[in-house]
Amino acid sequence: MYKSKKIFALLLSALLLFGAMSGCADRQTSPSTPSESSSVPESSSPSESSSAPESSSPPESSQAEPEVAMKTVTDDLGREVTIPVKPERILALNSARIEELFSLGVTPVAKVDEYKIREEGMNLPSVGQSKNINIEAIYEVKPDLILAHTRNHGDIVKALEETGFPVYYFDPAKNQQLSDNDVLMFLAELIGKEKEAQQYIDELNAFSAEYAKKIAEQTDIKTGVIINDGDTVKAAQKASGFGAVLEALGIENIVPDDLPGAATASFVNFDVETILEKNPDIVFIMAGSNDKEQNKALLQKYVNDPKWAGLDAVKNGRVMILPFKVNPNRSSRQDMIRITAETILSSVK
């Protein structure tokens, strides 16, 4: 019995010793190395932790500018121009186009110095004179569309292009068969204002028709011409704000569409012999100012000139001074039509 207990004790001691030795061996063969215990988890590396979590960044659409719808068009110089479908910051470089924008309910971002019609237009920042545009001033107003004109801006195409703003050129020589209303509608289609243009045209046509009716009922005037005084005779062509007034009042302008210089000026050379041959019913002389005495002297110069004596307009007292205000730089189309009609009707005896 004693012997059995002794054997059991020896076996138990041996087992305990073997277990202790195994534990020591495990601790020596699988330690935690310094490189593993001190390494930073991959997900917390500096390059990733320094960036904001994706979920916390604002949506991309809230950071970017709203995308502007664009379209590509071909202007009268044959240039392809990419412009906004509905531009919001338009710059027109001549008075007539500025007034057209106002008639469409659009306030341009700037004016040219010649513009003298609406107070809100005269108070706009200036980009210089129509024939002497200040390119630096264009940068300041940041237009999203520039409307230029071959008559005044044909020599600054490159300078305007270099501003980086879209530039659309109009060439009246290519639009001589178009009425002012057609040109306005074309502009409206270019900038997405067709509805406003049609409303304006309907109102203007009704306005003009009333005066045309009075002239037709009270006079026998069918043809006419507008002359700009100078060393040579120059007459307003149809594709001009002046010539268009006659057409609006139902009076045929005797000046042909295809005279040399039509692309560069509202008034073109027109010889006296042709005027005598056409024998217009009424002749307007452009006033150089509001000075009544000066205008009276100007009128007498033509009325008393023997070479004009054979004109029916001279015989019938229908050589008249066209008031100084009748000018696309100084009056709206409505006012130009009204003032011209009232001047004609004042000759009725």
Sine and cosine of phi, psi and omega as CSV:
sin_phi,cos_phi,sin_psi,cos_psi,sin_omega,cos_omega
0.00,0.00,-0.74,0.67,0.02,-1.00
-0.88,0.47,-0.65,0.76,-0.04,-1.00
-0.90,0.43,-0.62,0.78,0.00,-1.00
-0.91,0.41,-0.66,0.75,0.01,-1.00
-0.90,0.43,-0.60,0.80,-0.02,-1.00
-0.92,0.39,-0.66,0.75,0.01,-1.00
-0.90,0.44,-0.67,0.74,-0.02,-1.00
-0.89,0.45,-0.63,0.77,0.00,-1.00
-0.92,0.40,-0.66,0.75,0.02,-1.00
-0.89,0.45,-0.66,0.75,0.01,-1.00
-0.90,0.43,-0.67,0.74,-0.02,-1.00
-0.90,0.43,-0.64,0.77,0.02,-1.00
-0.90,0.43,-0.64,0.77,-0.01,-1.00
-0.90,0.44,-0.66,0.76,-0.01,-1.00
-0.91,0.42,-0.68,0.74,0.00,-1.00
-0.90,0.44,-0.65,0.76,0.00,-1.00
-0.91,0.42,-0.65,0.76,-0.01,-1.00
-0.90,0.43,-0.66,0.75,0.02,-1.00
-0.90,0.44,-0.64,0.77,-0.01,-1.00
-0.91,0.41,-0.66,0.75,0.00,-1.00
-0.92,0.40,-0.60,0.80,0.03,-1.00
-0.91,0.42,-0.64,0.77,0.00,-1.00
-0.89,0.46,-0.65,0.76,0.02,-1.00
-0.90,0.44,-0.65,0.76,-0.01,-1.00
-0.89,0.46,-0.66,0.75,0.00,-1.00
-0.89,0.46,-0.66,0.75,-0.04,-1.00
-0.93,0.37,-0.46,0.89,-0.03,-1.00
-0.99,0.11,-0.51,0.86,-0.10,-0.99
-1.00,-0.07,-0.22,0.98,-0.02,-1.00
-0.68,-0.73,0.88,0.47,0.04,-1.00
-0.99,0.15,0.29,-0.96,0.11,-0.99
-0.99,0.12,0.89,-0.46,-0.03,-1.00
-0.96,0.26,0.50,-0.87,0.01,-1.00
-0.84,0.54,-0.62,0.78,-0.06,-1.00
-0.90,0.43,-0.57,0.82,-0.01,-1.00
-0.97,0.22,-0.66,0.75,-0.09,-1.00
-0.96,0.29,-0.43,0.90,-0.06,-1.00
-0.98,-0.17,-0.08,1.00,-0.05,-1.00
-0.94,0.33,0.58,-0.82,0.03,-1.00
-1.00,0.07,0.73,-0.69,0.02,-1.00
-0.81,0.59,0.59,-0.81,-0.08,-1.00
-0.83,0.56,-0.59,0.81,-0.07,-1.00
-0.94,0.34,-0.23,0.97,-0.03,-1.00
-0.93,-0.37,0.39,0.92,0.04,-1.00
-0.91,0.41,0.47,-0.88,-0.09,-1.00
-0.83,0.56,-0.65,0.76,-0.07,-1.00
-0.90,0.44,-0.52,0.86,-0.02,-1.00
-1.00,-0.01,-0.62,0.78,-0.06,-1.00
-0.95,0.32,-0.41,0.91,-0.02,-1.00
-0.97,0.24,-0.30,0.95,0.02,-1.00
-1.00,-0.04,0.58,-0.82,-0.02,-1.00
-0.93,0.37,0.59,-0.80,0.05,-1.00
-0.83,0.56,0.60,-0.80,-0.07,-1.00
-0.83,0.56,-0.61,0.79,-0.07,-1.00
-0.93,0.36,-0.36,0.93,-0.07,-1.00
-1.00,-0.04,-0.16,0.99,0.00,-1.00
-0.98,0.20,0.59,-0.80,-0.01,-1.00
-0.93,0.37,0.42,-0.91,0.01,-1.00
-0.84,0.54,0.55,-0.83,-0.04,-1.00
-0.85,0.52,-0.61,0.80,-0.05,-1.00
-0.90,0.44,-0.41,0.91,-0.01,-1.00
-0.99,0.13,-0.23,0.97,0.00,-1.00
-0.99,-0.12,-0.59,0.81,-0.10,-1.00
-0.99,0.13,0.43,-0.90,0.10,-1.00
-0.92,0.39,0.56,-0.83,0.05,-1.00
-0.86,0.51,0.69,-0.73,-0.03,-1.00
-0.94,0.33,0.77,-0.64,-0.01,-1.00
-1.00,-0.08,0.79,-0.61,0.04,-1.00
-0.93,0.36,0.75,-0.66,-0.05,-1.00
-0.85,-0.52,0.33,-0.94,0.09,-1.00
-0.57,-0.82,0.42,-0.91,0.03,-1.00
-0.95,-0.32,0.80,-0.61,-0.03,-1.00
-0.79,-0.61,0.27,-0.96,0.05,-1.00
-0.92,-0.38,0.84,-0.55,-0.05,-1.00
-1.00,0.06,-0.08,-1.00,-0.09,-1.00
-0.95,0.30,-0.15,0.99,0.11,-0.99
-1.00,-0.06,0.02,1.00,-0.02,-1.00
0.99,0.16,0.22,0.98,0.00,-1.00
-1.00,0.04,0.70,-0.72,0.13,-0.99
-0.99,0.12,0.82,-0.58,-0.07,-1.00
-0.79,-0.61,0.76,-0.65,0.07,-1.00
-0.99,-0.11,0.87,-0.50,-0.09,-1.00
-0.76,-0.65,0.32,-0.95,0.10,-0.99
-0.90,0.44,0.58,-0.81,0.07,-1.00
-0.88,0.48,-0.64,0.77,0.06,-1.00
-0.76,-0.65,0.99,0.12,-0.02,-1.00
-0.89,0.46,0.54,-0.84,-0.05,-1.00
-0.90,-0.44,-0.23,0.97,-0.02,-1.00
-0.75,-0.66,0.98,0.19,-0.10,-0.99
-1.00,-0.07,0.67,-0.74,0.07,-1.00
-0.87,-0.50,0.89,-0.46,0.08,-1.00
-0.97,-0.24,0.68,-0.73,-0.13,-0.99
-0.98,-0.21,0.31,0.95,0.16,-0.99
-0.53,-0.85,0.42,-0.91,-0.14,-0.99
-0.88,0.48,-0.69,0.72,-0.05,-1.00
-0.87,0.49,-0.64,0.77,0.00,-1.00
-0.95,0.31,-0.57,0.82,0.09,-1.00
-0.86,0.51,-0.71,0.70,-0.01,-1.00
-0.92,0.39,-0.57,0.82,0.07,-1.00
-0.88,0.48,-0.66,0.75,0.03,-1.00
-0.88,0.48,-0.70,0.72,0.04,-1.00
-0.87,0.49,-0.64,0.77,-0.01,-1.00
-0.91,0.41,-0.35,0.94,0.05,-1.00
-1.00,-0.08,0.11,0.99,0.00,-1.00
0.99,0.15,0.31,0.95,-0.03,-1.00
-0.94,-0.34,0.80,-0.60,0.10,-0.99
-0.99,-0.10,0.90,-0.44,0.00,-1.00
-0.92,0.38,0.25,-0.97,-0.06,-1.00
-0.99,0.13,-0.24,0.97,-0.02,-1.00
-0.33,-0.94,0.06,-1.00,-0.02,-1.00
-0.75,-0.66,0.18,-0.98,0.27,-0.96
-0.98,-0.22,0.40,-0.92,-0.13,-0.99
-0.88,0.47,-0.45,0.89,-0.05,-1.00
-0.94,0.34,-0.33,0.94,-0.08,-1.00
-0.93,0.38,0.86,-0.51,-0.06,-1.00
-0.69,-0.73,0.63,0.77,-0.13,-0.99
-0.96,-0.27,-0.95,0.32,-0.04,-1.00
-0.99,-0.12,0.60,-0.80,-0.01,-1.00
-0.89,0.46,-0.65,0.76,-0.02,-1.00
-0.90,0.43,-0.46,0.89,0.07,-1.00
-0.97,0.23,-0.64,0.77,0.00,-1.00
-0.92,0.39,-0.39,0.92,-0.01,-1.00
-1.00,0.07,-0.05,1.00,0.01,-1.00
-0.95,0.30,0.40,-0.92,0.10,-0.99
-0.88,0.47,0.50,-0.87,-0.07,-1.00
-0.99,-0.16,0.57,-0.83,0.15,-0.99
-0.92,-0.39,0.40,0.92,0.05,-1.00
0.99,-0.13,-0.22,-0.98,0.03,-1.00
-0.99,0.10,0.44,-0.90,-0.07,-1.00
-0.85,0.53,-0.57,0.82,0.00,-1.00
-1.00,-0.06,0.08,1.00,0.01,-1.00
-0.53,-0.85,0.93,0.37,-0.09,-1.00
-0.94,0.33,0.70,-0.72,0.07,-1.00
-1.00,0.03,0.98,-0.21,-0.07,-1.00
-0.88,0.48,-0.63,0.78,-0.01,-1.00
-0.88,0.48,-0.58,0.82,0.01,-1.00
-0.92,0.40,-0.46,0.89,0.03,-1.00
-0.91,0.42,-0.65,0.76,0.03,-1.00
-0.86,0.51,-0.58,0.82,-0.08,-1.00
-0.94,0.34,-0.54,0.84,-0.06,-1.00
-1.00,-0.03,-0.18,0.98,0.13,-0.99
0.77,0.64,0.88,0.48,0.02,-1.00
-0.95,0.31,0.44,-0.90,0.15,-0.99
-0.98,-0.19,-0.01,1.00,0.11,-0.99
-0.34,-0.94,0.77,-0.64,0.08,-1.00
-0.94,-0.34,0.76,-0.64,0.04,-1.00
-0.96,-0.28,0.94,-0.35,-0.04,-1.00
-0.94,-0.35,0.14,-0.99,-0.16,-0.99
-0.67,-0.75,0.77,-0.63,-0.08,-1.00
-0.89,0.45,-0.48,0.88,-0.03,-1.00
-0.90,0.44,-0.67,0.74,-0.07,-1.00
-0.97,-0.25,-0.33,0.94,-0.17,-0.99
-0.81,-0.59,0.27,0.96,-0.01,-1.00
-0.90,0.44,-0.40,0.92,-0.04,-1.00
-1.00,-0.10,0.06,1.00,0.00,-1.00
-0.83,-0.56,0.44,0.90,0.00,-1.00
-0.83,0.56,-0.77,0.64,-0.05,-1.00
-0.89,0.45,-0.68,0.73,-0.02,-1.00
-0.89,0.46,-0.64,0.77,0.02,-1.00
-0.94,0.35,-0.65,0.76,0.03,-1.00
-0.88,0.47,-0.60,0.80,-0.05,-1.00
-0.94,0.34,-0.21,0.98,0.08,-1.00
-0.93,0.36,-0.37,0.93,-0.03,-1.00
1.00,0.03,-0.12,0.99,0.03,-1.00
-1.00,0.00,0.57,-0.82,0.02,-1.00
-0.88,0.48,0.72,-0.69,-0.03,-1.00
-0.82,-0.57,0.84,-0.55,0.05,-1.00
-0.93,-0.38,0.80,-0.60,-0.02,-1.00
-0.98,-0.20,0.72,-0.69,0.15,-0.99
-0.97,-0.22,0.64,-0.77,0.06,-1.00
-0.81,-0.58,0.97,-0.26,-0.04,-1.00
-0.87,0.49,-0.42,0.91,0.02,-1.00
-0.90,0.44,-0.42,0.91,0.01,-1.00
-1.00,-0.03,-0.08,1.00,-0.06,-1.00
-0.82,-0.57,0.44,0.90,-0.09,-1.00
-0.91,0.41,-0.42,0.91,-0.01,-1.00
-1.00,0.09,-0.08,1.00,-0.02,-1.00
-1.00,-0.05,0.64,-0.76,0.10,-0.99
-0.97,0.24,0.20,-0.98,0.07,-1.00
-0.86,0.51,-0.58,0.82,0.02,-1.00
-0.92,0.40,-0.62,0.78,0.04,-1.00
-0.90,0.45,-0.67,0.74,0.00,-1.00
-0.90,0.43,-0.65,0.76,0.02,-1.00
-0.89,0.46,-0.68,0.74,0.00,-1.00
-0.91,0.41,-0.60,0.80,0.06,-1.00
-0.88,0.48,-0.70,0.71,0.05,-1.00
-0.87,0.49,-0.68,0.73,-0.02,-1.00
-0.88,0.48,-0.66,0.75,0.03,-1.00
-0.91,0.41,-0.56,0.83,0.00,-1.00
-0.91,0.42,-0.61,0.80,-0.11,-0.99
-0.93,-0.36,0.14,0.99,0.07,-1.00
0.97,0.24,0.64,0.77,-0.02,-1.00
-0.79,-0.61,0.62,0.78,-0.07,-1.00
-0.89,0.46,-0.66,0.75,-0.02,-1.00
-0.88,0.47,-0.71,0.71,0.00,-1.00
-0.90,0.43,-0.61,0.79,0.00,-1.00
-0.91,0.42,-0.69,0.72,-0.02,-1.00
-0.90,0.44,-0.64,0.77,0.04,-1.00
-0.89,0.46,-0.70,0.72,0.00,-1.00
-0.90,0.44,-0.70,0.71,-0.03,-1.00
-0.89,0.46,-0.68,0.74,0.02,-1.00
-0.87,0.49,-0.69,0.72,0.00,-1.00
-0.92,0.39,-0.66,0.75,-0.01,-1.00
-0.92,0.39,-0.65,0.76,0.02,-1.00
-0.88,0.47,-0.67,0.74,0.03,-1.00
-0.91,0.42,-0.65,0.76,0.03,-1.00
-0.88,0.47,-0.74,0.67,-0.02,-1.00
-0.91,0.42,-0.64,0.77,-0.05,-1.00
-0.88,0.48,-0.57,0.82,0.02,-1.00
-0.89,0.45,-0.70,0.71,0.01,-1.00
-0.95,0.30,-0.63,0.78,0.03,-1.00
-0.88,0.48,-0.61,0.79,0.02,-1.00
-0.90,0.43,-0.69,0.72,0.01,-1.00
-0.88,0.47,-0.68,0.73,0.00,-1.00
-0.90,0.43,-0.68,0.73,0.00,-1.00
-0.91,0.42,-0.60,0.80,-0.03,-1.00
-0.98,0.21,-0.53,0.85,-0.13,-0.99
-0.97,-0.24,-0.18,0.98,0.01,-1.00
-0.67,-0.74,0.15,-0.99,0.11,-0.99
-0.94,-0.34,0.41,0.91,-0.04,-1.00
-0.96,0.28,0.84,-0.54,0.01,-1.00
-0.86,-0.52,-0.52,0.86,-0.05,-1.00
-0.78,-0.63,0.40,-0.92,-0.01,-1.00
-0.31,-0.95,0.11,-0.99,0.04,-1.00
-0.46,-0.89,0.53,-0.85,0.07,-1.00
-0.90,-0.44,0.84,-0.55,-0.08,-1.00
-0.93,-0.37,0.66,-0.75,0.11,-0.99
-0.98,-0.20,0.87,-0.49,-0.08,-1.00
-0.91,0.42,0.58,-0.82,0.02,-1.00
0.11,-0.99,-0.16,-0.99,0.00,-1.00
-0.90,0.43,-0.53,0.85,0.08,-1.00
-0.84,-0.54,0.42,-0.91,-0.01,-1.00
-0.97,0.23,0.82,-0.58,0.08,-1.00
-0.82,-0.57,0.67,-0.74,-0.05,-1.00
-0.84,-0.54,0.50,-0.87,-0.01,-1.00
-0.96,0.28,0.83,-0.56,0.04,-1.00
-0.99,0.17,0.24,-0.97,-0.06,-1.00
-0.90,0.43,-0.61,0.79,-0.04,-1.00
-0.99,0.12,0.78,0.63,0.05,-1.00
-0.59,-0.81,0.34,-0.94,0.02,-1.00
-0.88,0.47,-0.50,0.87,0.00,-1.00
-0.96,0.28,-0.80,0.60,-0.02,-1.00
-0.87,0.49,-0.53,0.85,-0.02,-1.00
-0.91,0.40,-0.43,0.90,0.01,-1.00
-0.90,0.45,-0.68,0.73,0.03,-1.00
-0.86,0.51,-0.73,0.69,-0.01,-1.00
-0.87,0.49,-0.65,0.76,-0.01,-1.00
-0.89,0.46,-0.46,0.89,-0.02,-1.00
-0.99,-0.10,0.20,0.98,0.05,-1.00
0.97,0.23,0.34,0.94,-0.01,-1.00
-0.95,-0.31,0.80,-0.60,-0.02,-1.00
-0.97,0.24,0.81,-0.59,0.08,-1.00
-0.98,0.19,0.83,-0.56,-0.07,-1.00
-0.97,0.23,-0.11,0.99,-0.04,-1.00
-0.98,0.18,0.82,-0.57,0.02,-1.00
-0.91,0.41,0.31,-0.95,-0.03,-1.00
-0.98,0.22,-0.43,0.90,-0.24,-0.97
-0.96,-0.27,0.43,0.91,0.00,-1.00
-0.94,0.33,0.54,-0.84,0.05,-1.00
-0.85,0.53,0.64,-0.76,0.02,-1.00
1.00,-0.07,-0.04,1.00,-0.04,-1.00
-0.87,0.49,-0.48,0.88,-0.04,-1.00
-0.98,0.20,-0.26,0.96,-0.13,-0.99
-0.88,-0.47,-0.10,1.00,-0.06,-1.00
-0.43,-0.90,0.48,-0.88,0.07,-1.00
-0.96,0.27,-0.51,0.86,0.02,-1.00
-0.93,-0.36,0.71,-0.70,-0.04,-1.00
-0.84,-0.54,0.41,-0.91,0.04,-1.00
-0.86,0.51,0.73,-0.68,-0.06,-1.00
-0.53,-0.85,0.92,-0.38,-0.17,-0.99
-0.96,0.27,0.44,-0.90,-0.03,-1.00
-0.87,0.49,-0.63,0.78,-0.04,-1.00
-0.85,0.52,-0.65,0.76,0.01,-1.00
-0.93,0.38,-0.63,0.77,0.04,-1.00
-0.89,0.46,-0.68,0.73,0.03,-1.00
-0.89,0.45,-0.63,0.78,0.01,-1.00
-0.92,0.39,-0.70,0.72,0.00,-1.00
-0.95,0.30,-0.47,0.88,0.06,-1.00
0.73,0.68,0.90,0.44,-0.04,-1.00
-0.90,0.43,0.46,-0.89,-0.01,-1.00
-0.95,0.32,-0.46,0.89,0.00,-1.00
-0.63,-0.78,0.63,-0.77,0.03,-1.00
-0.82,-0.57,0.84,-0.55,0.07,-1.00
-0.97,-0.23,0.69,-0.72,0.12,-0.99
-0.95,-0.31,0.81,-0.58,-0.01,-1.00
-0.90,0.43,0.78,-0.62,0.07,-1.00
-0.95,0.31,0.65,-0.76,0.03,-1.00
-1.00,0.03,-0.22,0.98,-0.01,-1.00
-0.22,-0.97,-0.10,-0.99,0.09,-1.00
-1.00,-0.05,0.09,1.00,-0.03,-1.00
-0.94,0.33,0.92,-0.39,-0.07,-1.00
-0.89,0.45,-0.67,0.74,-0.02,-1.00
-0.92,0.40,-0.65,0.76,0.03,-1.00
-0.90,0.44,-0.67,0.74,0.01,-1.00
-0.93,0.38,-0.59,0.81,0.04,-1.00
-0.90,0.45,-0.68,0.73,0.03,-1.00
-0.90,0.43,-0.61,0.79,0.03,-1.00
-0.89,0.45,-0.68,0.73,0.02,-1.00
-0.88,0.47,-0.72,0.70,-0.02,-1.00
-0.89,0.46,-0.53,0.85,0.03,-1.00
-0.83,0.55,-0.65,0.76,-0.02,-1.00
-0.99,0.10,-0.69,0.73,-0.05,-1.00
-0.89,0.46,-0.59,0.81,-0.06,-1.00
-1.00,-0.04,0.01,1.00,0.01,-1.00
-0.98,0.18,0.85,-0.52,-0.06,-1.00
-0.83,0.56,-0.53,0.85,-0.06,-1.00
-0.94,0.34,-0.29,0.96,0.04,-1.00
-0.99,-0.11,-0.10,0.99,-0.17,-0.99
-0.86,0.51,-0.48,0.88,-0.04,-1.00
-0.98,0.19,-0.13,0.99,-0.02,-1.00
-0.95,0.32,0.68,-0.73,0.09,-1.00
-0.87,0.49,-0.55,0.83,0.00,-1.00
-0.88,0.47,-0.60,0.80,0.04,-1.00
-0.94,0.35,-0.71,0.70,-0.03,-1.00
-0.89,0.45,-0.56,0.83,-0.08,-1.00
-0.99,-0.13,0.15,0.99,0.02,-1.00
0.93,0.37,0.55,0.83,-0.03,-1.00
-0.90,-0.44,0.48,0.87,0.28,-0.96
-0.99,-0.12,0.89,-0.46,-0.17,-0.98
-0.74,-0.68,0.42,-0.91,0.14,-0.99
-0.99,0.10,0.82,-0.57,0.09,-1.00
-0.99,0.13,0.88,-0.48,-0.10,-0.99
-0.77,0.64,0.55,-0.84,-0.06,-1.00
-0.83,0.55,-0.51,0.86,-0.06,-1.00
-0.95,0.30,-0.31,0.95,0.01,-1.00
-0.98,0.22,1.00,0.04,-0.09,-1.00
-0.32,-0.95,0.73,-0.68,-0.01,-1.00
-0.86,0.51,-0.32,0.95,0.06,-1.00
-0.99,0.15,-0.32,0.95,-0.15,-0.99
-0.85,-0.53,-0.17,0.98,-0.04,-1.00
-0.59,-0.81,0.47,-0.88,0.13,-0.99
-0.96,0.29,0.21,-0.98,0.03,-1.00
-0.87,0.49,-0.65,0.76,0.02,-1.00
-0.86,0.50,-0.71,0.70,-0.03,-1.00
-0.93,0.38,-0.62,0.78,0.04,-1.00
-0.88,0.47,-0.67,0.75,0.02,-1.00
-0.92,0.39,-0.72,0.69,-0.03,-1.00
-0.89,0.46,-0.75,0.66,-0.05,-1.00
-0.90,0.44,-0.66,0.75,0.02,-1.00
-0.90,0.43,-0.70,0.72,0.01,-1.00
-0.89,0.45,-0.68,0.73,0.00,-1.00
-0.91,0.42,-0.56,0.83,0.06,-1.00
-0.91,0.41,-0.67,0.74,0.03,-1.00
-0.89,0.45,-0.74,0.67,-0.06,-1.00
-0.92,0.39,-0.38,0.92,0.03,-1.00
-0.93,0.37,-0.28,0.96,0.01,-1.00
-1.00,0.09,-0.17,0.99,-0.02,-1.00
-0.94,0.35,0.80,-0.60,-0.04,-1.00
-1.00,-0.08,0.00,0.00,0.00,0.00
